[in-house]
Amino acid sequence: MLAPRARVLGQVETQRVVLHDEADPLRLASGRTLAPVEVAYETYGVLSPAADNAVVVCHALTGDAHAAGHHGDPARPGWWDTLIGPGKPVDTDRFFVVCSNLLGGCQGTTGPSSTDPATGHPYGLDFPLLHMGDLVAVHRRLLARLGVERPVAAIGGSLGGMQVLQWAVEHPGELHAAVMIGASSRLTAQNIAFSAVAREAIVRDPGFLGGQYYGDGGGPKAGLSVARMMAHITYLSEQALAEKFGRRLQGRGEDVAPVPRFGVDFAVESYLAHQGESFLNRFDANTYLYLTRVMDYFDPFTDPAGAARVAAAGTRSLVLSFDSDWRFDTAHSMRIVRNLEHAGAPVTFREIASPWGHDSFLLEIPDYHATVRAFLGRAADERAGRVGG
C-alpha cells in the first residue's frame, strides 16, 4: 500500500506553561525538590474528544520543543519535520503530537540557566542533578495539563528513546506503545568516555567560571564548541564523512597537492568548525553537562522487575537501529529487545540499512519511515479497538 502523500504542517508556535510552583514543587528522584518548573512545548494536530490519539515526542540531547513545522521561515523546519506532519509517519491528520523541551534544558524549560528563586541568579551548577525518571515526570505532568491520560505512543531517538524506555518501565500501562530509535538501555565505557571528554573540554575552559558564566557575554565558548565538534563526529559514519567530504581541501579538489599548515584547511575541518560555532548560539554549556550525565547513569534494567512490568502492562515496543550507527550500535538496541523479550513483553525489532550513522534517525529513509508508520498505525487501531490487541 502506498504511503499517504505528505503535506506541509506550516507555521507553529512554541507555548510555555508552569507545571510546578512553590506550593507544588517537583520532587526529583534524588529527593530534592524543584520549583518553579516551566516547560516549553509545541503541539501538532488536534486532540480527539476522547483524548485518545496523543503521541509524545521525546527529543535527543541537543533537541528542543520545535520538532516540526516552522516558526515563520519554511526553509528552517523543526528538527524532526521529516517524520512529523500531515501524511507523514507520525501523521498529524490522525495524531495529536506533543513535544516539549526537556527538564534541564535551555530552550524555554527550567534548567541551569534559569533563575534560582533562592538567589535571584541563574542556578549554574547549583541546579540539581537529574535522573531519566525526572525528565519523564515532567512529560507526564504536561500531558495531564493537556488532558491526556494515556498516549497512543511515545517516540524518541537516542536520548529520546531512553526517555521512552524509562517511561515504559517506570509507569507500566501509561503508554500503549513505545518507539525507541537508535537508543540504549546502558551506555558502554566508550560512550561514557566520549561524554567525559566533552564535559572536560567545557569545565576546563577558563570561561566556565565554575558554571556561573551567565550575563558577562563570555562563557566556555571554546570548550562547548569542541564538545559539539567531537560529538558530531560520533553521530556520522565513516562512510558518510567520506562521501560528504573525502580529503577535499577548502575551495580545491582532492588532486591538488596541499601545503601543510595549521588551521582549517580540509573541508571536514571547516564543517566541524561551523557545527561548533553555530551550536554556541542555541545551547547552554551547563545543560550539556547535565543531560550527558543523565545518560551516563541510565540503566533501567538493573531493576529485575522493570521489563516484567512492561510485559504485564502489555505495552508494545518498536526498537529500531541503523547498521552504520557506531555511537549506539545495534548491540545497544538488541540489549533492550532481549530484556523485553525475556520478560514476555511484545517487541518488534528491525535494523535499518543506512550509510549515515547515528543521525539516520533524523533523516528520511524509506524503510525506517515505513516501519514507524505501520507500527503507529497499528497501535492507533488497537487503541481504538479496530484490531486485536
N, C-alpha and C positions, 0 to 999 in steps of 0.2 A: 504494500500500500504506500502511495506517495505521501510524503510529509506535507502538512498544510503549508501554504505559502506564507512566509513570514512578512509582516508589515512593520512599519516604524512605530515604536512606542511613543516618541515625541518628547515634548518638554515635561520635566518632572520637577518636584520641589522637595528639598530636604526639610523635614519637620523636627522639632525638638520638644521634649516633654521631661518634666521632673518626675521620676518614678519613686524616689525615696527622699524624705526630708528628715529634719532633726527629730521629729516626733515618730517617725517610722524609718529608721536607718536600715541600710542593707547590712545584714550580718554575713560576714565573709567566712570562708572555710577555716581561716586561721583563728577565728574567734573575735577578730576586730570588727568594728562597725564603721560604716562609711556613709556620710550624708553631707550635703545633698548629692544625689546621683541623677544627673541629667543625661539624656540619651538623644542622639541624633539618628533619625531613621527616615527611610523612604518606603512608600508602598506603591504597588503597581497592580492594576486590575481592581475588581470590585468584590468585596466580601459578600458571600451569599447570605440570604435571610437566615439560614440555619447556622451560619458561621462555620461551615464545614469544608471550605475549599482553600484554606490557607496553606501556603508553602513558605517556610522560613529559609532565608539565605544567610549563611554564616560566612563572613569574609576571612581571607587569609591574613598573614602577618601585616602587610602594608596596605591592605584594602581599606574601605570605608563604607559608609551607608549608600553611596552613589553607585549602585550596581548596574543600572540600566537607564535607558533614555538619555536625555541631555539637559543641561542647565541653560540653554539658550543658544548653544553652538552645536548643531548636529554633527560636526566633524570631531567633537570631543565627547563621545558617549561614555556611559558608565563602564566599569571595569569588566562586567560580565554581560554586556549587551549582546554578545554573540549567542548567549544561551537563554536570555530572558526577554520576553516580549510577545506580541500577538503572533500566533502561529509558530513560535519557537519552542524548543523542548520544554522550557518552563513557561507554559502558554498563559499569558495574561488575559486571554479571552476566557480562560477556564479557571485560572487560579488567582487568588488574592495573595500577592507576593510581598513579603516583608523583609527588609534588610536594614540592620542597624549597625552603627559604628560600635566597636567593642568597648566594654569597660576597660579602662586603662588607655584608651585611645587618645587621639589628638585632633579629631575632626568633628568636634561637637559633643562628644561623650566625655564624662568625667574621667580624668586621668592625671598623670603627674604635672601637667601644665595648668591644671585647673587651680582655682584659688582655694587654699585651705582656710576654712572659716575660723579656725583657731588662731591663725596668724595674720590673715589678710594678704598673704603672699602665696605664690604657686607652691604646690606640695613639693615638687622635686623628688628627692629620694625619701622624703617623709611619707610619700604615698605608700599604702600598704602593699606588700607582696600579694600576688593573686594566685588563684587555683583555677583550673579549667572549669570547675563547677561554679565559680563566681561569674564567669562570663555567661554561662548558661542561665544562671539565676536571673540575670538582667534581661536576657532574651525572653524568658518565661514571664517576667513581670510586665514587659512591654506587650506581649501577646494578651495577657489578662486585661491590660488597659484598653486594648483594641477590641476586646470582646471575643477572643479566640481561646477556647479551652483545649482543643486537640487538633493540631495541624494535620493535614494530609501527610506532610513530609517536612523534614529539614534536610537541606543540601549544602555541602561545602567542599571546597578543595583545600588541600594542605592543612594549615591550622584550622580552616573552616570545617574540614571533615573530622578533625579531632574534637571540635566542639559538638558536632552531631553525634559522635560516638559517646562522648561523656553524657549527653542528654539521654540517649537511649539506655545507657547503663544505670544512670542515677535516678531517672524518673520513668520507670518502665510503664508503658501503656500510653504515655502522652503523645508519642509520635506513632502514627500508623505506619510510616515508612521512614527509613533513614538512608541518605545517599552520601557516601564517603568517597572522594575522588583524590587520588594521589596523596593519601593521608597515612598516618602512622599511629599505632597504639603505644609505641615506646621508642624513643629516639635511640639510635646507636651511639657509641662513643664518638664516631666520626661526625655525626650530626651535631652532637653537643660541642665537639671541638670547633667546628665552624662558627657556631654561635658565640662560643667563648672568645675566640679571636676577634670577632666583630665587636663584642662588648668591650674588650680591652682597647681596641682602637678608639672607641668613644671615650672611655673613662681616663685614658692616658693623654688625651688631647688637652693641652693647657687651658682651652676654653671651656672645659667641662665644669670647672669650679665646684666640684662636689655635687653636681646636679642642680645647682642654683644659678644657672646662667641666663635666666629669663630677664628680659627688659633692658639688656645692655647692647642689643643688636649683634652680640657675638655668638657664643655657644660653641660646641665642639664640631664645627663645620667640617674640618679635615677628617676627624675621626668618623663622623657619621657618613661622610662621602665614601671613605674607604670601606666601611662596613657594608654599605649598599653595593659597591662595586664587587666585593668578594662574594657576597650572597648572590648577586646576579649571575656570576659565573656558574654557580651550582644549580641555577634554575634552567640553564640551557645545556643541551647535549653537545658533545664534541662535534658531532655531525652538523648540528645547527650552526655552531660557530664557524665551522669550516665552510659551509655553504654560503653563509651570510658575509663573511669577512676574508676567509683564507689568510694569506700572508700579505694582503694588499697594503700598500703604503698610502697615506693620505694624498689624494689627488694624483696617484700614479698607479700603474699596473703592477702585477707580480713580476714582470720580466725586467723591471727597472732595478739596476743594482743600487742597493741602499748605501748611504753614507752613514756609518754608525754614529749615534749621538744619543744623549739622554733626552727625555721629554716625550711628548705624544707624537708618535711617528706612524705606527701601524694603525690601520682602520679600526681594529678591535680595541686598541687603546683609546682612540677617540670616542668610540661608542660607550665604553665603560666610564670614561670621564664625564660624558654627557649624562649618563644614568646617575652617577653620583651627585653631580651638580643639581640636576632637576629635582632630586629627592629632597634636597635641603629646603625647597620651597613649600613642601607639603607634609613633612613628617618631623616629629619631635624625637630627639635622641633618647630621652628617658622612656618614652613609650616603646622604643625599640628594645631597650634593656628589659623592661617589664614583661613584654609579650614573649620575647625569646625565652625568658626564664620560665614562664608558664609552660612552654613547650618542653623544656628540658625535663621537668618533673612529672609530666603527664605519663601515667601508667595505669589505666583503669582496670586492667585485668589482674592487678595484684589482689583485688577483691575476688575471691574464687566464685562468689555468688553473682557477680556482675553479669556475666554472659547468660547465666541461668535466668536472671530477671528479664532479660531481653526476650529469651525464648518463651518464658511463661506469659509475657505480655503479648506475644505474637507479632512484635514489631518486625516488619520485613526490611531487610537491608540490601542495598546495592553497593558493592565495593568495586571500584574501578582503579586500575593502574595503567601506566604507559610504559611501553617496553624500552624507551630510551631515557626514562627518568632515573637518574642515579642519586639524586638527593633523597627521595623516598622511593626506592625501587620497589619492584613487585613483591619482594620478600616482606616488606612492611605491610602491604595490603593482605598478603597471604596469612600473616600472623593474626590480623583481625578476623579473616574468614575462618581460620582453624579454631579460634576460640569460640566464635559464634556457632559454628557447625557442631563442635564437640558438645555444646550445651543443648543442641537441638533447635537452635533459632533458624528461621528461614532466611537464607542469604544467597544472593546471586553475585557471582564474581566474573569479571571479564578484564583481560589485559588488552589494551588498545594499542595498535601499531601506530607510532607517530615518531618522526625524527626530531621533534622539538624539545624533548626533555620535560622537566617538571612543569614548565609553563604551558604545556599542552592543554592543561585543564582550562586555560583562558581562551583557547583557540577554537575555531570552527572546523572540527574534524568529523566527517560524516558518521563513521561508526560510533564514535563517542556520543554525538548528539542523538543519533537514532536510539541508542541504548537507554539514555536518560529519558527521552520522550516516551518510549514504550513502557519503561518502569513506572514513571509518574502517572501515565495514563491508566495503567492497570491499578495502581494504588488508589487513584481517584474513583475508578469504577468499583473497586472493592469497598471503599468507604461509603459509596452511595448505594451499595447492595446490588449492583448490576452484575457482578460476577462473584463466584465463591471466594471467601477469604482464606 
